[in-house]
């Protein structure tokens, strides 16, 4: 068999040529054909002694060389024991300009600029990520973000995904990601990149900066932290959400778990007592539904406890409610433990109005069944109800209640069949 052609959509160096791609697979393989060209060949059972490297391999080696060129390994922060400076910044790029705003010890500083001809013709993904990299490099030079934990917010999902993935099929974006990693390694900073809604970027004022407007949001005197509710749970932001959950779950007395209760009541017990033989016997809770409403900054810790509780107390049902912020730290865990995840768009319901900007993520982790397949994830009944729920957010308020009620009683209904 021969290695004779690239996959479609790649240049001569093995990089994807489509600037609109948002996928993050590092797929750079050759198309394999038989000698006569009649379709794909079977792969050999034993690996060959020699292989032909793909052209992109050279770029990967160059990136590895740049990250390991120091004679002594640089100290890279994973978690600060004592954070003395926390920096918050927003970056945004438009078709012709870009802007950024950032907190510092002297207040809020901002930049405004316009793209040159070369950058203006690039994709929006490139302009957004390039603005993020250039902003951080500029503040690293003057020491503003040195030895700090930096939270940068962007309304571009590709910029966030590229940073946490560490790779991208686009050659231009890959070089920008490499610059970010080098800056994080040698700049003595701990970087967090977070996606926010475009409407939040507009309210904060950086969207206006990219268009030359300096009279909105923080530019008009508003506090930067007012636009960063990472510490607030969904109920802290909208208390009207609780009655809605109590209604469709069928638990009028359902109350959210406190952070302290994540570690006991969240595991299905509340206190306990010692037996006559000196053994500690925990007291199990009586309710079958538990409500978790962690703030986005603590959602990862809450989900760790939910993952444990899921297997310790198989008869419990869990509802997890999180605003869609800082998703890189908790989204993977959420989908791992949940049977169903759905989003409530802002402005579609009175309990989550438009000024909340990001959707509300709600997941259901239903109890295990006593019959095969033992759990409801991917079951036809659950998928059918999920499909019905997806199209109800544009309908009148309350129309989703019937479907959610069906979801809450689904485990018992299936076992009774």
Buried (B, 14 or more C-beta within 10 A) or exposed (E): EEEEEBEEEBEEBBBBEEBEBBEBEBEBEBEBBEEEEEEEEEEEEEEEEEEEEBBBEEBBEEBEEEBEEEEEEEEEBEEBEEEEBEBBBBBBBBEEBBBBBBBBEEEBBBBBBEBEEEBEEBBBBBBBBBBBBBBBBBBBEEEBBBBBBBBBBBBBEBBBBBBEBEBBBBBBBBBBBBBBBBBBBBBBBBBBBBBBBEBBBBBBBBBBBBBEBBEBBBBEEBEBEEBBBBEBBBBEBBEEBBEBBBBBBEBEEBBBBEBEBBEBBBBBBEEEEEEEEEEEEEEEBEBBBBBBBBBBBBBBBBBBBBEBBBEEBBEBBBBBBBBBBBBBBBBEBBEEBBBBBBBBBBBBBEBBBEEBBBBBBBBBBBBBBEEEEEBBBEBEBBEEBBEBBEEBBEEEEEEBEBBBBBBBEBBEEBEEE
